[in-house]
């Protein structure tokens, strides 16, 4: 029998440390976002929780935002191939077909990862859930041509979307 999903009520009753530990990886390797959202409890719904976390991110200094973007793994990159990703990232990339690429597809992702990181100084981030590898590659090829400021904001918006998907998966709804 599987363990029941976490409820919003249980989350609202947690102390700061438990709350931060539970939600610390909703925003990839960035527990400071969960910790910063804790004082906004109680949350009426998942929208309110996500909104509080997004507000912490929006108010963060630029270096913290850049650190969050850089905390994300490259898509179909070496960390994935070496099985070094978080459970969430592994499941997300597997669901998008990124763990079963042909040699030519792997080479294309590797080339785009290098080009993107060279241009922007951080990895390409996109919410892969519900998207296939062809759609992801098309977005990758389009976004690598963005202006740096536009791409930084796009990456942060994608990260907020990933966080929402992770919250939806974690929390049981009444």
PyMOL commands that place a pseudoatom at each C-alpha (Angstrom):
pseudoatom trace, name=CA, resn=UNK, resi=1, chain=A, elem=C, hetatm=0, pos=[0.000, 0.000, 0.000]
pseudoatom trace, name=CA, resn=UNK, resi=2, chain=A, elem=C, hetatm=0, pos=[1.376, 3.409, -0.923]
pseudoatom trace, name=CA, resn=UNK, resi=3, chain=A, elem=C, hetatm=0, pos=[1.855, 6.187, 1.565]
pseudoatom trace, name=CA, resn=UNK, resi=4, chain=A, elem=C, hetatm=0, pos=[-0.932, 8.779, 1.456]
pseudoatom trace, name=CA, resn=UNK, resi=5, chain=A, elem=C, hetatm=0, pos=[-0.129, 12.082, -0.189]
pseudoatom trace, name=CA, resn=UNK, resi=6, chain=A, elem=C, hetatm=0, pos=[0.652, 15.052, 1.992]
pseudoatom trace, name=CA, resn=UNK, resi=7, chain=A, elem=C, hetatm=0, pos=[-2.304, 17.294, 2.760]
pseudoatom trace, name=CA, resn=UNK, resi=8, chain=A, elem=C, hetatm=0, pos=[-2.276, 21.063, 2.796]
pseudoatom trace, name=CA, resn=UNK, resi=9, chain=A, elem=C, hetatm=0, pos=[-3.648, 20.957, 6.349]
pseudoatom trace, name=CA, resn=UNK, resi=10, chain=A, elem=C, hetatm=0, pos=[-0.659, 18.885, 7.505]
pseudoatom trace, name=CA, resn=UNK, resi=11, chain=A, elem=C, hetatm=0, pos=[1.708, 21.247, 5.705]
pseudoatom trace, name=CA, resn=UNK, resi=12, chain=A, elem=C, hetatm=0, pos=[0.089, 24.276, 7.353]
pseudoatom trace, name=CA, resn=UNK, resi=13, chain=A, elem=C, hetatm=0, pos=[0.678, 22.713, 10.807]
pseudoatom trace, name=CA, resn=UNK, resi=14, chain=A, elem=C, hetatm=0, pos=[4.399, 22.049, 10.258]
pseudoatom trace, name=CA, resn=UNK, resi=15, chain=A, elem=C, hetatm=0, pos=[7.106, 23.969, 12.050]
pseudoatom trace, name=CA, resn=UNK, resi=16, chain=A, elem=C, hetatm=0, pos=[9.577, 25.923, 9.915]
pseudoatom trace, name=CA, resn=UNK, resi=17, chain=A, elem=C, hetatm=0, pos=[12.202, 23.145, 9.760]
pseudoatom trace, name=CA, resn=UNK, resi=18, chain=A, elem=C, hetatm=0, pos=[9.727, 20.421, 8.785]
pseudoatom trace, name=CA, resn=UNK, resi=19, chain=A, elem=C, hetatm=0, pos=[8.060, 22.676, 6.226]
pseudoatom trace, name=CA, resn=UNK, resi=20, chain=A, elem=C, hetatm=0, pos=[11.423, 23.596, 4.698]
pseudoatom trace, name=CA, resn=UNK, resi=21, chain=A, elem=C, hetatm=0, pos=[12.587, 19.977, 4.631]
pseudoatom trace, name=CA, resn=UNK, resi=22, chain=A, elem=C, hetatm=0, pos=[9.324, 18.842, 3.015]
pseudoatom trace, name=CA, resn=UNK, resi=23, chain=A, elem=C, hetatm=0, pos=[9.247, 21.543, 0.315]
pseudoatom trace, name=CA, resn=UNK, resi=24, chain=A, elem=C, hetatm=0, pos=[12.968, 22.272, 0.026]
pseudoatom trace, name=CA, resn=UNK, resi=25, chain=A, elem=C, hetatm=0, pos=[13.376, 20.752, -3.429]
pseudoatom trace, name=CA, resn=UNK, resi=26, chain=A, elem=C, hetatm=0, pos=[10.142, 22.042, -4.973]
pseudoatom trace, name=CA, resn=UNK, resi=27, chain=A, elem=C, hetatm=0, pos=[12.394, 24.773, -6.368]
pseudoatom trace, name=CA, resn=UNK, resi=28, chain=A, elem=C, hetatm=0, pos=[15.479, 22.719, -7.340]
pseudoatom trace, name=CA, resn=UNK, resi=29, chain=A, elem=C, hetatm=0, pos=[18.033, 22.542, -4.501]
pseudoatom trace, name=CA, resn=UNK, resi=30, chain=A, elem=C, hetatm=0, pos=[16.723, 25.858, -3.123]
pseudoatom trace, name=CA, resn=UNK, resi=31, chain=A, elem=C, hetatm=0, pos=[15.168, 25.331, 0.319]
pseudoatom trace, name=CA, resn=UNK, resi=32, chain=A, elem=C, hetatm=0, pos=[15.464, 29.073, 1.001]
pseudoatom trace, name=CA, resn=UNK, resi=33, chain=A, elem=C, hetatm=0, pos=[12.299, 29.560, -1.048]
pseudoatom trace, name=CA, resn=UNK, resi=34, chain=A, elem=C, hetatm=0, pos=[10.236, 27.192, 1.093]
pseudoatom trace, name=CA, resn=UNK, resi=35, chain=A, elem=C, hetatm=0, pos=[11.700, 28.698, 4.248]
pseudoatom trace, name=CA, resn=UNK, resi=36, chain=A, elem=C, hetatm=0, pos=[10.833, 32.187, 3.044]
pseudoatom trace, name=CA, resn=UNK, resi=37, chain=A, elem=C, hetatm=0, pos=[7.236, 31.168, 2.287]
pseudoatom trace, name=CA, resn=UNK, resi=38, chain=A, elem=C, hetatm=0, pos=[6.642, 29.509, 5.686]
pseudoatom trace, name=CA, resn=UNK, resi=39, chain=A, elem=C, hetatm=0, pos=[5.501, 32.704, 7.489]
pseudoatom trace, name=CA, resn=UNK, resi=40, chain=A, elem=C, hetatm=0, pos=[2.632, 33.113, 4.993]
pseudoatom trace, name=CA, resn=UNK, resi=41, chain=A, elem=C, hetatm=0, pos=[0.873, 30.050, 6.426]
pseudoatom trace, name=CA, resn=UNK, resi=42, chain=A, elem=C, hetatm=0, pos=[-1.862, 28.958, 6.618]
pseudoatom trace, name=CA, resn=UNK, resi=43, chain=A, elem=C, hetatm=0, pos=[-2.364, 28.468, 2.907]
pseudoatom trace, name=CA, resn=UNK, resi=44, chain=A, elem=C, hetatm=0, pos=[-5.962, 28.247, 1.737]
pseudoatom trace, name=CA, resn=UNK, resi=45, chain=A, elem=C, hetatm=0, pos=[-5.036, 26.167, -1.303]
pseudoatom trace, name=CA, resn=UNK, resi=46, chain=A, elem=C, hetatm=0, pos=[-2.165, 25.125, -3.548]
pseudoatom trace, name=CA, resn=UNK, resi=47, chain=A, elem=C, hetatm=0, pos=[-2.484, 28.383, -5.503]
pseudoatom trace, name=CA, resn=UNK, resi=48, chain=A, elem=C, hetatm=0, pos=[-1.807, 30.354, -2.308]
pseudoatom trace, name=CA, resn=UNK, resi=49, chain=A, elem=C, hetatm=0, pos=[1.165, 28.168, -1.404]
pseudoatom trace, name=CA, resn=UNK, resi=50, chain=A, elem=C, hetatm=0, pos=[2.649, 28.431, -4.892]
pseudoatom trace, name=CA, resn=UNK, resi=51, chain=A, elem=C, hetatm=0, pos=[1.978, 32.182, -4.896]
pseudoatom trace, name=CA, resn=UNK, resi=52, chain=A, elem=C, hetatm=0, pos=[3.831, 32.623, -1.615]
pseudoatom trace, name=CA, resn=UNK, resi=53, chain=A, elem=C, hetatm=0, pos=[6.795, 30.650, -2.902]
pseudoatom trace, name=CA, resn=UNK, resi=54, chain=A, elem=C, hetatm=0, pos=[6.802, 32.566, -6.193]
pseudoatom trace, name=CA, resn=UNK, resi=55, chain=A, elem=C, hetatm=0, pos=[6.718, 35.843, -4.245]
pseudoatom trace, name=CA, resn=UNK, resi=56, chain=A, elem=C, hetatm=0, pos=[9.837, 34.798, -2.306]
pseudoatom trace, name=CA, resn=UNK, resi=57, chain=A, elem=C, hetatm=0, pos=[11.556, 34.131, -5.618]
pseudoatom trace, name=CA, resn=UNK, resi=58, chain=A, elem=C, hetatm=0, pos=[10.369, 37.413, -7.148]
pseudoatom trace, name=CA, resn=UNK, resi=59, chain=A, elem=C, hetatm=0, pos=[11.746, 39.382, -4.185]
pseudoatom trace, name=CA, resn=UNK, resi=60, chain=A, elem=C, hetatm=0, pos=[15.073, 37.547, -4.127]
pseudoatom trace, name=CA, resn=UNK, resi=61, chain=A, elem=C, hetatm=0, pos=[18.260, 39.312, -5.182]
pseudoatom trace, name=CA, resn=UNK, resi=62, chain=A, elem=C, hetatm=0, pos=[19.502, 38.681, -8.702]
pseudoatom trace, name=CA, resn=UNK, resi=63, chain=A, elem=C, hetatm=0, pos=[22.372, 36.463, -7.543]
pseudoatom trace, name=CA, resn=UNK, resi=64, chain=A, elem=C, hetatm=0, pos=[19.936, 34.152, -5.721]
pseudoatom trace, name=CA, resn=UNK, resi=65, chain=A, elem=C, hetatm=0, pos=[17.744, 33.941, -8.826]
pseudoatom trace, name=CA, resn=UNK, resi=66, chain=A, elem=C, hetatm=0, pos=[20.772, 33.108, -10.944]
pseudoatom trace, name=CA, resn=UNK, resi=67, chain=A, elem=C, hetatm=0, pos=[21.813, 30.478, -8.397]
pseudoatom trace, name=CA, resn=UNK, resi=68, chain=A, elem=C, hetatm=0, pos=[18.377, 28.890, -8.660]
pseudoatom trace, name=CA, resn=UNK, resi=69, chain=A, elem=C, hetatm=0, pos=[18.578, 28.717, -12.444]
pseudoatom trace, name=CA, resn=UNK, resi=70, chain=A, elem=C, hetatm=0, pos=[22.075, 27.243, -12.202]
pseudoatom trace, name=CA, resn=UNK, resi=71, chain=A, elem=C, hetatm=0, pos=[20.811, 24.603, -9.726]
pseudoatom trace, name=CA, resn=UNK, resi=72, chain=A, elem=C, hetatm=0, pos=[18.862, 22.961, -12.553]
pseudoatom trace, name=CA, resn=UNK, resi=73, chain=A, elem=C, hetatm=0, pos=[20.489, 20.147, -14.498]
pseudoatom trace, name=CA, resn=UNK, resi=74, chain=A, elem=C, hetatm=0, pos=[21.121, 20.248, -18.212]
pseudoatom trace, name=CA, resn=UNK, resi=75, chain=A, elem=C, hetatm=0, pos=[18.455, 18.388, -20.153]
pseudoatom trace, name=CA, resn=UNK, resi=76, chain=A, elem=C, hetatm=0, pos=[19.650, 14.971, -21.302]
pseudoatom trace, name=CA, resn=UNK, resi=77, chain=A, elem=C, hetatm=0, pos=[23.082, 15.943, -20.017]
pseudoatom trace, name=CA, resn=UNK, resi=78, chain=A, elem=C, hetatm=0, pos=[25.925, 14.131, -18.333]
pseudoatom trace, name=CA, resn=UNK, resi=79, chain=A, elem=C, hetatm=0, pos=[24.308, 14.314, -14.871]
pseudoatom trace, name=CA, resn=UNK, resi=80, chain=A, elem=C, hetatm=0, pos=[21.284, 12.444, -16.208]
pseudoatom trace, name=CA, resn=UNK, resi=81, chain=A, elem=C, hetatm=0, pos=[23.425, 9.832, -17.931]
pseudoatom trace, name=CA, resn=UNK, resi=82, chain=A, elem=C, hetatm=0, pos=[25.442, 9.370, -14.727]
pseudoatom trace, name=CA, resn=UNK, resi=83, chain=A, elem=C, hetatm=0, pos=[22.216, 9.127, -12.653]
pseudoatom trace, name=CA, resn=UNK, resi=84, chain=A, elem=C, hetatm=0, pos=[23.079, 12.167, -10.509]
pseudoatom trace, name=CA, resn=UNK, resi=85, chain=A, elem=C, hetatm=0, pos=[19.726, 13.979, -10.779]
pseudoatom trace, name=CA, resn=UNK, resi=86, chain=A, elem=C, hetatm=0, pos=[17.139, 14.453, -8.057]
pseudoatom trace, name=CA, resn=UNK, resi=87, chain=A, elem=C, hetatm=0, pos=[14.236, 11.991, -8.132]
pseudoatom trace, name=CA, resn=UNK, resi=88, chain=A, elem=C, hetatm=0, pos=[11.945, 14.736, -9.476]
pseudoatom trace, name=CA, resn=UNK, resi=89, chain=A, elem=C, hetatm=0, pos=[14.318, 15.704, -12.287]
pseudoatom trace, name=CA, resn=UNK, resi=90, chain=A, elem=C, hetatm=0, pos=[14.887, 12.064, -13.216]
pseudoatom trace, name=CA, resn=UNK, resi=91, chain=A, elem=C, hetatm=0, pos=[11.148, 11.358, -13.386]
pseudoatom trace, name=CA, resn=UNK, resi=92, chain=A, elem=C, hetatm=0, pos=[10.500, 14.527, -15.390]
pseudoatom trace, name=CA, resn=UNK, resi=93, chain=A, elem=C, hetatm=0, pos=[13.229, 13.847, -17.951]
pseudoatom trace, name=CA, resn=UNK, resi=94, chain=A, elem=C, hetatm=0, pos=[12.242, 10.183, -18.219]
pseudoatom trace, name=CA, resn=UNK, resi=95, chain=A, elem=C, hetatm=0, pos=[8.612, 11.152, -18.816]
pseudoatom trace, name=CA, resn=UNK, resi=96, chain=A, elem=C, hetatm=0, pos=[9.679, 13.417, -21.672]
pseudoatom trace, name=CA, resn=UNK, resi=97, chain=A, elem=C, hetatm=0, pos=[11.693, 10.649, -23.329]
pseudoatom trace, name=CA, resn=UNK, resi=98, chain=A, elem=C, hetatm=0, pos=[15.045, 12.278, -22.579]
pseudoatom trace, name=CA, resn=UNK, resi=99, chain=A, elem=C, hetatm=0, pos=[16.536, 9.156, -21.013]
pseudoatom trace, name=CA, resn=UNK, resi=100, chain=A, elem=C, hetatm=0, pos=[16.120, 7.103, -24.192]
pseudoatom trace, name=CA, resn=UNK, resi=101, chain=A, elem=C, hetatm=0, pos=[17.620, 9.287, -26.903]
pseudoatom trace, name=CA, resn=UNK, resi=102, chain=A, elem=C, hetatm=0, pos=[19.400, 8.041, -29.997]
pseudoatom trace, name=CA, resn=UNK, resi=103, chain=A, elem=C, hetatm=0, pos=[23.089, 8.861, -30.341]
pseudoatom trace, name=CA, resn=UNK, resi=104, chain=A, elem=C, hetatm=0, pos=[22.223, 11.648, -32.801]
pseudoatom trace, name=CA, resn=UNK, resi=105, chain=A, elem=C, hetatm=0, pos=[19.640, 13.139, -30.402]
pseudoatom trace, name=CA, resn=UNK, resi=106, chain=A, elem=C, hetatm=0, pos=[22.096, 12.963, -27.511]
pseudoatom trace, name=CA, resn=UNK, resi=107, chain=A, elem=C, hetatm=0, pos=[24.694, 14.767, -29.628]
pseudoatom trace, name=CA, resn=UNK, resi=108, chain=A, elem=C, hetatm=0, pos=[22.132, 17.463, -30.528]
pseudoatom trace, name=CA, resn=UNK, resi=109, chain=A, elem=C, hetatm=0, pos=[21.176, 18.015, -26.878]
pseudoatom trace, name=CA, resn=UNK, resi=110, chain=A, elem=C, hetatm=0, pos=[24.853, 18.134, -25.881]
pseudoatom trace, name=CA, resn=UNK, resi=111, chain=A, elem=C, hetatm=0, pos=[25.594, 20.739, -28.580]
pseudoatom trace, name=CA, resn=UNK, resi=112, chain=A, elem=C, hetatm=0, pos=[22.604, 22.870, -27.589]
pseudoatom trace, name=CA, resn=UNK, resi=113, chain=A, elem=C, hetatm=0, pos=[23.504, 22.592, -23.900]
pseudoatom trace, name=CA, resn=UNK, resi=114, chain=A, elem=C, hetatm=0, pos=[27.023, 23.874, -24.656]
pseudoatom trace, name=CA, resn=UNK, resi=115, chain=A, elem=C, hetatm=0, pos=[25.797, 26.685, -26.903]
pseudoatom trace, name=CA, resn=UNK, resi=116, chain=A, elem=C, hetatm=0, pos=[23.106, 27.758, -24.446]
pseudoatom trace, name=CA, resn=UNK, resi=117, chain=A, elem=C, hetatm=0, pos=[25.392, 27.691, -21.377]
pseudoatom trace, name=CA, resn=UNK, resi=118, chain=A, elem=C, hetatm=0, pos=[28.072, 29.643, -23.264]
pseudoatom trace, name=CA, resn=UNK, resi=119, chain=A, elem=C, hetatm=0, pos=[25.543, 32.281, -24.326]
pseudoatom trace, name=CA, resn=UNK, resi=120, chain=A, elem=C, hetatm=0, pos=[23.656, 32.681, -21.031]
pseudoatom trace, name=CA, resn=UNK, resi=121, chain=A, elem=C, hetatm=0, pos=[25.873, 31.269, -18.263]
pseudoatom trace, name=CA, resn=UNK, resi=122, chain=A, elem=C, hetatm=0, pos=[23.209, 28.879, -16.979]
pseudoatom trace, name=CA, resn=UNK, resi=123, chain=A, elem=C, hetatm=0, pos=[21.465, 25.713, -18.179]
pseudoatom trace, name=CA, resn=UNK, resi=124, chain=A, elem=C, hetatm=0, pos=[18.376, 25.650, -20.388]
pseudoatom trace, name=CA, resn=UNK, resi=125, chain=A, elem=C, hetatm=0, pos=[15.310, 25.189, -18.189]
pseudoatom trace, name=CA, resn=UNK, resi=126, chain=A, elem=C, hetatm=0, pos=[11.885, 24.139, -19.405]
pseudoatom trace, name=CA, resn=UNK, resi=127, chain=A, elem=C, hetatm=0, pos=[8.988, 22.345, -17.732]
pseudoatom trace, name=CA, resn=UNK, resi=128, chain=A, elem=C, hetatm=0, pos=[9.216, 19.037, -19.591]
pseudoatom trace, name=CA, resn=UNK, resi=129, chain=A, elem=C, hetatm=0, pos=[6.114, 17.386, -18.143]
pseudoatom trace, name=CA, resn=UNK, resi=130, chain=A, elem=C, hetatm=0, pos=[3.624, 16.798, -20.931]
pseudoatom trace, name=CA, resn=UNK, resi=131, chain=A, elem=C, hetatm=0, pos=[6.174, 17.643, -23.617]
pseudoatom trace, name=CA, resn=UNK, resi=132, chain=A, elem=C, hetatm=0, pos=[8.054, 15.305, -25.908]
pseudoatom trace, name=CA, resn=UNK, resi=133, chain=A, elem=C, hetatm=0, pos=[11.680, 15.495, -26.950]
pseudoatom trace, name=CA, resn=UNK, resi=134, chain=A, elem=C, hetatm=0, pos=[10.855, 17.081, -30.318]
pseudoatom trace, name=CA, resn=UNK, resi=135, chain=A, elem=C, hetatm=0, pos=[8.878, 19.908, -28.704]
pseudoatom trace, name=CA, resn=UNK, resi=136, chain=A, elem=C, hetatm=0, pos=[11.655, 20.418, -26.152]
pseudoatom trace, name=CA, resn=UNK, resi=137, chain=A, elem=C, hetatm=0, pos=[14.324, 20.524, -28.879]
pseudoatom trace, name=CA, resn=UNK, resi=138, chain=A, elem=C, hetatm=0, pos=[12.277, 23.065, -30.862]
pseudoatom trace, name=CA, resn=UNK, resi=139, chain=A, elem=C, hetatm=0, pos=[11.956, 25.304, -27.786]
pseudoatom trace, name=CA, resn=UNK, resi=140, chain=A, elem=C, hetatm=0, pos=[15.668, 24.875, -27.079]
pseudoatom trace, name=CA, resn=UNK, resi=141, chain=A, elem=C, hetatm=0, pos=[16.614, 25.921, -30.624]
pseudoatom trace, name=CA, resn=UNK, resi=142, chain=A, elem=C, hetatm=0, pos=[14.260, 28.922, -30.490]
pseudoatom trace, name=CA, resn=UNK, resi=143, chain=A, elem=C, hetatm=0, pos=[15.226, 30.145, -27.027]
pseudoatom trace, name=CA, resn=UNK, resi=144, chain=A, elem=C, hetatm=0, pos=[18.996, 29.936, -27.563]
pseudoatom trace, name=CA, resn=UNK, resi=145, chain=A, elem=C, hetatm=0, pos=[18.516, 33.001, -29.814]
pseudoatom trace, name=CA, resn=UNK, resi=146, chain=A, elem=C, hetatm=0, pos=[16.780, 35.078, -27.114]
pseudoatom trace, name=CA, resn=UNK, resi=147, chain=A, elem=C, hetatm=0, pos=[18.345, 38.141, -25.556]
pseudoatom trace, name=CA, resn=UNK, resi=148, chain=A, elem=C, hetatm=0, pos=[19.960, 37.308, -22.193]
pseudoatom trace, name=CA, resn=UNK, resi=149, chain=A, elem=C, hetatm=0, pos=[17.481, 39.296, -20.080]
pseudoatom trace, name=CA, resn=UNK, resi=150, chain=A, elem=C, hetatm=0, pos=[14.508, 37.754, -21.844]
pseudoatom trace, name=CA, resn=UNK, resi=151, chain=A, elem=C, hetatm=0, pos=[15.931, 34.281, -21.440]
pseudoatom trace, name=CA, resn=UNK, resi=152, chain=A, elem=C, hetatm=0, pos=[16.661, 34.798, -17.761]
pseudoatom trace, name=CA, resn=UNK, resi=153, chain=A, elem=C, hetatm=0, pos=[13.019, 35.770, -17.160]
pseudoatom trace, name=CA, resn=UNK, resi=154, chain=A, elem=C, hetatm=0, pos=[11.807, 32.883, -19.320]
pseudoatom trace, name=CA, resn=UNK, resi=155, chain=A, elem=C, hetatm=0, pos=[13.910, 30.432, -17.298]
pseudoatom trace, name=CA, resn=UNK, resi=156, chain=A, elem=C, hetatm=0, pos=[12.501, 31.798, -14.023]
pseudoatom trace, name=CA, resn=UNK, resi=157, chain=A, elem=C, hetatm=0, pos=[8.934, 31.496, -15.350]
pseudoatom trace, name=CA, resn=UNK, resi=158, chain=A, elem=C, hetatm=0, pos=[9.630, 27.901, -16.386]
pseudoatom trace, name=CA, resn=UNK, resi=159, chain=A, elem=C, hetatm=0, pos=[11.045, 27.176, -12.929]
pseudoatom trace, name=CA, resn=UNK, resi=160, chain=A, elem=C, hetatm=0, pos=[7.881, 28.547, -11.315]
pseudoatom trace, name=CA, resn=UNK, resi=161, chain=A, elem=C, hetatm=0, pos=[5.865, 26.266, -13.603]
pseudoatom trace, name=CA, resn=UNK, resi=162, chain=A, elem=C, hetatm=0, pos=[7.971, 23.250, -12.637]
pseudoatom trace, name=CA, resn=UNK, resi=163, chain=A, elem=C, hetatm=0, pos=[7.458, 24.098, -8.969]
pseudoatom trace, name=CA, resn=UNK, resi=164, chain=A, elem=C, hetatm=0, pos=[3.689, 24.210, -9.455]
pseudoatom trace, name=CA, resn=UNK, resi=165, chain=A, elem=C, hetatm=0, pos=[3.700, 20.802, -11.131]
pseudoatom trace, name=CA, resn=UNK, resi=166, chain=A, elem=C, hetatm=0, pos=[5.772, 19.403, -8.252]
pseudoatom trace, name=CA, resn=UNK, resi=167, chain=A, elem=C, hetatm=0, pos=[3.389, 20.874, -5.667]
pseudoatom trace, name=CA, resn=UNK, resi=168, chain=A, elem=C, hetatm=0, pos=[0.403, 19.393, -7.496]
pseudoatom trace, name=CA, resn=UNK, resi=169, chain=A, elem=C, hetatm=0, pos=[2.102, 15.974, -7.468]
pseudoatom trace, name=CA, resn=UNK, resi=170, chain=A, elem=C, hetatm=0, pos=[3.025, 16.223, -3.777]
pseudoatom trace, name=CA, resn=UNK, resi=171, chain=A, elem=C, hetatm=0, pos=[-0.177, 17.525, -2.246]
pseudoatom trace, name=CA, resn=UNK, resi=172, chain=A, elem=C, hetatm=0, pos=[-3.477, 15.704, -2.033]
pseudoatom trace, name=CA, resn=UNK, resi=173, chain=A, elem=C, hetatm=0, pos=[-6.438, 17.845, -2.904]
pseudoatom trace, name=CA, resn=UNK, resi=174, chain=A, elem=C, hetatm=0, pos=[-9.665, 17.488, -0.898]
for i in range(1, 174): cmd.bond("trace and resi %d" % i, "trace and resi %d" % (i + 1))
show_as sticks, trace
zoom trace
